[in-house]
Every structure is written in structure tokens, then in C-alpha cells.
Amino acid sequence: MSRQKQAEQMRTGKGFIAALDQSGGSTPKALKLYGIGENAWSTEAEMYALIHEMRSRIATAPAFTGARVIGAILFERTMDGTIAGKPAATYLWEERGVVPFLKIDKGLEEATDGVKLMKPMPGLDALLDRAARAGIFGTKERSVIDAANRKGIAANVAQQFEVARQVLAHGLVPIIEPEVTISIPDKAAAEDILLAEILKNLDTLPAGSEVMLKLTLPSKANLYKPLVDHPRVMRVVALSGGYSRDEANAILARNTGMIASFSRALTEGLSAQQSDTEFNAALDAAIQSIHDASVAG
């Protein structure tokens, strides 16, 4: 029953998805922005313990509930850990009403044909089994588009849908994330190609299956409306991609039916040095602004 409730929340919930899934490569940067320098740890385990503390502080904050945050994407170590004494995914759903997702990709290959594909995921079936047992609702997998290259974008989207089918076979809902880099000169052209490739691939999905899409905020407002309205798309969410929170919110508000799934833009302004009162107030303001932009369309 809870999966049905979770699916309903993802389809129609008023709010956004928090991305709490910084991985090995992006963790030092996330900690630095949070006010914790690299001299604060000497081993990888200590670094991950610090980021887990930060994520736990966010997840247990009064503002972090399903009323405005309808889902959260977790890093594998977070799923394996606990928050407030409960397994992370269980805590999020049972205590906060937030639907848990898991980041499953293992990072990016070197660039080819203007894109960076996902690295192989040899243990994926075992991880998906573990995620399902842990109460995870869906997954997120990221690849990157750096140019309006038809061959590259077609390969990128094909790989995403191949992984999506594997995820669907385990009863989980994939968030497909082919990120278009916001700084490229041909961003709008790349997005047009991406839209066509996604639509083509959606039509090959098994009947009755649904995926989610996590896409860079488009240069052309409402470009992705056909995806928002597509019967095989549960939700279209936007990544902030390096835009500031104010910029990202302003662009998002112009895209009907898209909601946010922000990482850096969510944690902007949060600091380890803040008192709980200051931290909770800053997080509450961030959540409110992203929520408002998500429901504006």
C-alpha cells in the first residue's frame, strides 16, 4: 500500500525532490560550501561521516517533510546508514513523509561524441534488490550532454533507457537524468535533440510502466511540456545545474508542470557553523522558495 501512496505522491504531490546524493567526487565541494574544509578529515570514511551528518541534519530539520519536500535522492552510503536511529529510507518515509530514491550510477565515462555516458554498473541487479528491500521507491542515474551532437545524444538517451528497463524489472521507478551542461553555446539545440530522443524511447517502454525524468532547466520555456503530459512519465523534475537558487527558481517557475530536484541550490546558505535555530530557519526559507517555484507552473 505504501508504494501506491508513494507513487501518488510522486505523480501529484505539491513540492520538490531534494537531491542529497553527492558522491565521492562532489563531496569535498559540498562540504566546503557547508563550511567544512578538507583539513577536517584525513580518511574517506571520515569525509563520508561528515557528509552523512550534514544530510541527517537536513533530513531531521522541522521543515524537511512531505508537505513541501515530496522526495529525496540518497547516496548509497546514506541508504546503508541510519537517520535518528532508523534506516535512512524508512526514516524518510515513516517519519517525514518523504519518498526515498537511490542514486545508482557509478560516475561518467570520458567524453565521446559530445557526451559523457555512464560507467558500467556491474553489480546493479544486486544493488537494486538491496534497494527494494530497504524501502527505496526509485533510482536516479546521471549522464551528461556537452554538445548538440545527434549521435552522442542518441547514444546517451539509449543507455539511460537500457538502465531504466533494468530498474523497472526490479519494481522500482527510474529517474532518467541526461544533464545538458548549462554553459554550452548550443544548449537550446542540444535540448531539442534530447526531447526528440526521449519521446522516441518512451514509446518503446513496456505498456503500463512509468519513468521519471530529471532534466536541465531548458533555454526555451515549456520545451518539455510534451514529456510532462506523456502517459509513461510519472514526473518531470529539473536540476539546478549550477544556476544560483534564485536563477533556478525563476526559470523553473516558467515551466508548467516541472518541479525542482535541486542539490547545491537547496543547500546554498547552509553552514556547519550555524546554530540549529539559524540552520533550520535558512533551510526553511530555501525549501519554501524552491517549493513555490515548483508549484508556480
N, C-alpha and C positions, 0 to 999 in steps of 0.2 A: 504493500500500500504506500509505503513512504516513497518508493521510486516514482509512483504515479503522481504523488504530491510534488515531488521534486521536478518532474517533467512539466507539470502545470506551472510551477513557479518560474521555470526557465522560459516557457512559452509566453507567459502573460505578466510576470512579475514587474512591478514598477521599481526600477532601480538599476544597479550595475553589477558587474563581476569584478571583484578585487583580484589583481594578479600578484600573488605572494610567492612567486616561483623563481626568483633569481637563482641562477645556477652557479657552478664553480667560477666561471669566467666573470660573471657580473656581480658576484657577492662583495668583493672588496670595494667596488664603486658604490654599491648600495649602502654598505656600512659607513663609508667615508661621508656620504651625503647625510647619513644619520648621526654624524659627529663622532664616529669611532675610527681612528686611524689604524694603519697597518701595523703599528707598533703595539697594538692592543692584543695581538695573538702571535704565537710562534709556530703553531701547527694548524693544519687544515681542520682538524677536529675542533680546535678552539675557535677558529673562524666560523665554522658552521654552528657551533653552540651560541655564538653571539648573534648570528642572523636569526636563529631559532627564538632567542629571547625577544628580538625585535618583532618578529611575526606573532609570537604569543602575546606580546603587549598590545599589538593591533587587534588581534582576534578576541581578546578578553575586554577590550575597551567598551564602555557603555554604548557608544554609537555604532559599533560593528554588529548589527543584527539584520535579519532578513527584511526588516521594514524598508531598508534602503540599499543594503548590500545583498543581492539575491543569490550570489555565488562567489566562490573563491577558488583560485587555481593554486595548488600546492606543489612544492618541490618534493621529490621522492623521500628525502630525509625528513621532511615535515610530516608526510603521511606516516612514516615509520615511528615518529615521535609522539609525544603527548602534549596536550594543552590543558592546563588546570587539572592535571591528573587523569585525563581521559584520552584515548586515542584521538589524534587530531581530527580525522574526518567525522568521527562520532560526536566529538565536542561541537564542531561547527554546526552540524545539522540538529542535534538534540538540544543543545544549549542556546544556540544563536539563530537557528532557522536559516542557515546559510548553506547552499548546496555545494558540496566539495568536488573539485576536479583535480586531476593529476597531470602535471607536465611530464610527457614520456619521451620526448626527443633527446638525443644524446649530443646535440650541437650540430654544427654545419660543416659540410664539405668545403673544399676550396672552390672559388668561383669558376663557373664554366657557362658559356653562352649567356652571360649577364645575370646569372642566378647562383644562389648557394643552396644546394639540395641538403636534405637531412642526412646525417651519417647513418650507417646501418644500425639497426636495433636488434641484435641477435637474440637477446633474452626477452623479447617483447611479450610473447604469449604468457610466459611465467609472471611477468610484471602485471599484465592485465588481469590474470587470475587473482593475484595478490590484492590488486586494487579493488576488484569486485568484492572480495571477502572483507576488505577494510571499510566498505560502505561508500566507496568513491562512485559518483554518478557518471562522470565522463572524463575525457582526456583533453590535453592540448598539445599540439605538435607544430613547431615553427620552422619555416624555411624563409628564404629572403629573395627578393627580386630587386636587382640593381640597374636594370635597363629594359627598355621596351623591345625585347628580343622575343619574337614569337616562338621560336624553337625552345628557348630556355624556359619561358613561362609555361608552355605546354607541358614540358617535362616536369617542371616544379609542381604544377597542379595534378598531373597524373600520379606523381609519387604521393602527394598528400591524400588523394582518394584511395590509393592502394593501402596505405596505412589505415585510413578511415574504415575500410571494409574489415580489416583485421580487428579493429576496436569494436565495431558493430557486432562482429561474431561473438564477442565476449559479453554482449548485453550492455555495453557502455556507449555513451554518446560522445563522438569525437568533436572537438573544436579544431577545425582546419585553419591554420594560420600561415598563409603565404604573404609575408610582410613586404610591402613596397617601401623602399627607403625614401624618406621624405625629402632628401636633399638632391635627388637626381633630376637632371634637366628635363627628361622625358617622362616624368611621373604620370601625368594625365594619360599619355598614350599607353604606358605600361598598364594602367588601371583599366583602360578599355579592353585591352587584350585579355587581362586577367578575368574580367567579368564574363567575356565570351567563353573562355576555357572552363570557368567554374560552372556556367549554365550547361555546357556540353557534358561535363562529368556528372552533374547532379542527375541528369536523365538516365545515367547508367546504374544508379543505385537500386538495390532491391526495393520492390514496392513496399510501402509501409515503413521504410526506415527513414530516420531523420538525422541530420548532422547540424552542427553549428558552424558559423564562420567567424573568424577573427581577422579583420581587415584594417589596413591603414586608413585613417580618415581621408576620404577621397578629395581630389582637387575640384571635382565637379559635384556640387550638392546633389544628393539623392541618386547618384550614379548606381548605387547598389540596391535601389528600391525593388528591382525585379527579384533580387535574392531574398529581401525581407518578405516578399509576398509569395515566395516559392513553397509549394506544399511539402517539399523534402527538407526544408530549412526550419529548424526549431527557433533559432535566433541569430541575428547578425550583430556582432559586437565589434567595437572599434578599439584599436590600440593607439596609445598616445604618440608612440614613435619618436620621441624626442621633442615634441612640442611642449611648451610650458602648460601647466594646468589651465590657465585662463584661455590660452590659444586653443587648446584641445577641446575645452568645454564649448567655446564659441563655434568652432567648426562642427562639433557633434550636434549641437542644437539645430543646425541647418539640415540635418539628415534624418528624415522621418523614419521612425521605426528602428533605428540603430541605437544601441546602448553602449556604454563605456565598458572597457576591460582594461583599466589603467594600472600600471605598476609604479614607475617613477613619479608620474603625475599625482598618484594617490599619496605617496609618502613625502612629497615635496613639503618642506617646512617642519617635518617631524625630527626630533633630536633626542638622543640618549640622555642629554643633559637636562631636558625639560622635567619638571615635576609632573606627577601623574595628572594633576589638575590642568597644567599647561598643555601636556601631551593630549589629553582627552579632548580639550577644547579645540586644539589645532586639528586633530583627526576628525572631530565632529563637523567642523567648518569645511574641511576637504570633502568629506563624504556628502555633505549637503550640496555643495556646488556641483559635484560630479553626478549626483542623483538628479538634480534639477536639469542639467544638460541632457541627461539620458531620457528623461520623461518629457522634454520640451517638444520633441519631434512629433 
